[in-house]
């Protein structure tokens, strides 16, 4: 049997204060998905650190998960306890809702579903590590991704006494070596030993696929990437108008039916999937310096964010709309970068909540073969007045005769600059 454990000499030196000292690890809370990486990790930590393991699995709305199977597997592999937390409501209320109010997209395309989930998973990890007398938290992130930043920064912020183990950064096993380790230690390998084509992550706000053939930027994504959203060309031939209702920036209804937030997001995802909505092919700048390609399937986000942005346009002033965009991008960056507990993010949340006070009303979006477009709008706080905006009307609060004076003053500096700088150019010729 091959020895995959690490000797003291072969370990990566501790660089950060929160990294675990092997001699001080007694009981570990493992953030556990039940997949190959974390299952191998469960056994590897027991052998390498001679530690007891408690597993924590968090339900954020991942489709198709059987949590009884996951916990049974953890116990079979030696976990002294296997905990499952249904955090869908907390995820929707405390993480997704602020992102909706902030119209949060990183890099113009990624609605941050994984980035939003990681600080919640880490927070729950800290809470359950304390309640189960664990001194260390372990996760399955690689050294090339953003999730290690999000999880470890959150743990170190919420409980500086807790230590962290990241086995994938330590063991230097590739997929083949992990499968070999699993065989030798009697660990079931889901789907046999064949390497899955992509790395998948999902929750109720979206799904990502990366790795494998996706890394070839010269090729369009293969059809087998999309396991959530219907391919647009195979979507229904008839469009659907979906009405999304909001109260103070919070989605509250679909087609007039009041829904709790989790139900509403799941219903949006279902409708969006059917119409091929929310496919994003994205080049992304990771925090660790890499530029990568990710494919996202985000039907709920595509629908809700489109409707929310459109309603803001209707009820907010030009100055509010122009200014808010600059803060939205910074909110998205802080979330993406794992700085959920940065005070500035909380400051921005306060602004977003204030800016959404009058974002109440309904937006109808047209879903058709991969597209989602605003088609109807209404709000008691709309700053739109048909009698003022219509070309067939005149007078009232808008005086057309005042326009020449406005134009002269509004363009004054621009006209002066053109004249002055134009004269300067002539002198140089």
Beta strands, then each sheet from edge to edge (+ up, - down):
strand 1: 27-31
strand 2: 52-59
strand 3: 81-86
strand 4: 136-138
strand 5: 163-165
strand 6: 199-203
strand 7: 206-210
strand 8: 240-247
strand 9: 250-254
strand 10: 257-258
strand 11: 279-285
strand 12: 291-297
strand 13: 361-368
strand 14: 371-378
sheet 1: 3+ 2+ 1+ 4+ 5+
sheet 2: 6+ 7- 12+ 11-
sheet 3: 10+ 9- 8+ 13- 14+
end
